[in-house]
Amino acid sequence: MGDPAELLVSAGGFLRRRDLLRLGCSDSAIRAALRRGSIERVRHGWYVSPHMPETTRRAVRLGGLLTGSAALQSYGIWAPRTTAPDYRVSAHAARLRTPEDAKRRLGQHPDAASVRWSGPSPKPQQEGLTWRVHVAEALADLLRTADRISVLSACDSAQHLGMISAAELDLLFARAPERTRPWRGLVDGRAEAGGETAVRILLLDAGLVAEPQFPVPGAGRYDLRIEQLLIEVDGRAHHDDREAFHRDRARDLMAAFWGFRVLHLSYAQIEREWPLCLAAIRSSLAR
């Protein structure tokens, strides 16, 4: 007799009751697993592993597919933070539940902007029991709603990770809203984090062209280079990591040996004090 918890894990985290029965589980085994807490019921006839992320539970509970920023993040792609994940549901879907509560029905005109009614969009049970759209579809939904830097950062990250090709990006932007189509030429694909793309685009807006991921002998790659100035974009947790701090000091010494000046910018400085950051960059270049 199959163990419901093991079957859920091997199937990707969730299954329908009829699938569990087909795989050899009995109703009593399902009830026992529910009592133990080794499986959870998120909606009528649907069970998930308790180890699955909350965004997955919500998608299954709703009866739609996770898309946009939250879907991209689930693939490991950089995307803007969101407090309200987006879900795509079919325009003809019926008897849907809210992502938060399986006992509450979702109206045809929900107040939550996180639920998007679209054209033919497969339900999880119609596409190999998946709970999220493909990377290209998630980027397409992000293109319709997000700002330019957020979109370009996500596209850079997806291309850098090899999750979308140049040809797929061409098609994506060709089908995107007209205002966003010129952004295609700004996708680079070398950035390793969203902050790097943001600085590259902001510098480009200011008339400065920065080369991403510039290699320095003995020091590795730096995020951006303009002439003899190297720019590093430090992550939010960077200053809490003592090893990273000392490693960067050693790298900067090697960069100085080769005649480079290094400027470190934090995410907070980029978000809140960009005019000062730009002034410092211009001053460094002038010297």
Secondary structure, 3 states (H helix, E strand, C coil): CCCHHHHHHHCCCEEEHHHHHHCCCCHHHHHHHHHHCCCEEEECCEEECCCCCHHHHHHHHHCCEEEHHHHHHHCCCCCCCCCCCEEEEECCCCCCECCCCCCCECCCCCCCCCEEEECCCCCHHHCCCCCECCHHHHHHHHHHHCCHHHHHHHHHHHHHCCCCCHHHHHHHHHCCCHHHHHHHHHCCCCCCCHHHHHHHHHHHHCCCCCEEEEEECCCEEEEEEECCEEEEEECCCHHHCHHHHHHHHHHHHHHHHCCCEEEEEEHHHHHHCHHHHHHHHHHHHHC
